[in-house]
Amino acid sequence: MNKEMENRDKIMARLKEVAKDGRITCTAARQVAEEMKVSPWVIGPLCDELKLKIKACELGCFK
Protein backbone atom coordinates (compact mmCIF):
# COMPACT_ATOMS: atom_id res chain seq x y z
CA MET A 1 0.00 0.00 0.00
CA ASN A 2 1.40 3.38 -0.91
CA LYS A 3 1.83 6.19 1.60
CA GLU A 4 -1.06 8.26 0.24
CA MET A 5 -3.54 5.39 0.54
CA GLU A 6 -2.29 4.50 4.00
CA ASN A 7 -2.76 8.10 5.14
CA ARG A 8 -6.23 8.18 3.53
CA ASP A 9 -7.24 5.06 5.44
CA LYS A 10 -5.96 6.56 8.71
CA ILE A 11 -7.86 9.79 8.11
CA MET A 12 -11.05 7.90 7.32
CA ALA A 13 -10.67 5.76 10.44
CA ARG A 14 -10.19 8.90 12.54
CA LEU A 15 -13.26 10.54 11.02
CA LYS A 16 -15.32 7.46 11.88
CA GLU A 17 -14.06 7.64 15.48
CA VAL A 18 -14.98 11.31 15.84
CA ALA A 19 -18.36 11.20 14.06
CA LYS A 20 -21.54 10.63 16.02
CA ASP A 21 -24.70 9.29 14.37
CA GLY A 22 -23.35 9.91 10.87
CA ARG A 23 -22.51 13.53 11.65
CA ILE A 24 -19.39 15.49 12.47
CA THR A 25 -19.09 19.13 13.47
CA CYS A 26 -17.10 21.56 11.38
CA THR A 27 -14.83 22.13 14.37
CA ALA A 28 -14.14 18.39 14.75
CA ALA A 29 -13.51 18.00 11.01
CA ARG A 30 -11.01 20.87 11.08
CA GLN A 31 -9.34 19.34 14.14
CA VAL A 32 -8.96 16.02 12.31
CA ALA A 33 -7.43 17.87 9.36
CA GLU A 34 -4.95 19.60 11.67
CA GLU A 35 -4.17 16.40 13.58
CA MET A 36 -3.59 14.45 10.35
CA LYS A 37 -1.68 17.37 8.79
CA VAL A 38 -3.92 17.74 5.74
CA SER A 39 -6.01 20.54 4.32
CA PRO A 40 -9.69 20.73 5.28
CA TRP A 41 -10.31 20.36 1.53
CA VAL A 42 -9.08 16.76 1.87
CA ILE A 43 -11.51 16.04 4.70
CA GLY A 44 -14.69 17.12 2.89
CA PRO A 45 -14.58 14.50 0.11
CA LEU A 46 -13.65 11.79 2.61
CA CYS A 47 -16.67 12.72 4.71
CA ASP A 48 -18.79 12.50 1.56
CA GLU A 49 -17.38 9.06 0.84
CA LEU A 50 -18.16 7.96 4.40
CA LYS A 51 -21.63 9.52 4.11
CA LEU A 52 -20.90 11.82 7.07
CA LYS A 53 -22.81 15.09 7.26
CA ILE A 54 -20.80 18.09 8.42
CA LYS A 55 -22.91 20.16 10.79
CA ALA A 56 -22.48 23.58 12.33
CA CYS A 57 -20.21 24.66 9.49
CA GLU A 58 -18.36 27.80 10.46
CA LEU A 59 -16.24 28.81 7.50
CA GLY A 60 -17.67 27.13 4.42
CA CYS A 61 -14.56 24.94 4.08
CA PHE A 62 -16.61 21.83 3.47
CA LYS A 63 -19.02 21.41 0.60
Buried (B, 14 or more C-beta within 10 A) or exposed (E): EEEEEEBBEEBBEBBEEBBEEEEBBBEBBBBBBEEBEBEBEBBBEBBEEEEBEBEEBEEEBBE
